[in-house]
Amino acid sequence: MQRRLPSTAVVSLHMRDWFHTLLTMSMFHITFVLFTIFVFAVVFWAFLYQAASTACGLEVDSFIDAFMLSIETLTTIGALQ
């Protein structure tokens, strides 16, 4: 006797257990998910840097400057000087 789960139960199981979902994903999908999260984080912080540039004296004139500042800041966190 073979038991089958309804498709909604499988989706619900994957949504509740992120660790095992990542374990069963292909390397391409894991890379895509991590890259997407990184890009969203960079864009989010770029918008924040651009919004706070005048109040904090960041001298960010355009979104590209804020984007580059965001990338530079996120990639240097934890670096030993």
Secondary structure, DSSP 8 states (H G I E B T S, - for coil): ------HHHHHHHHHH-HHHHHHHS-HHHHHHHHHHHHHHHHHHHHHHHHHTHHHHT----SHHHHHHHHHHHHHSTT---
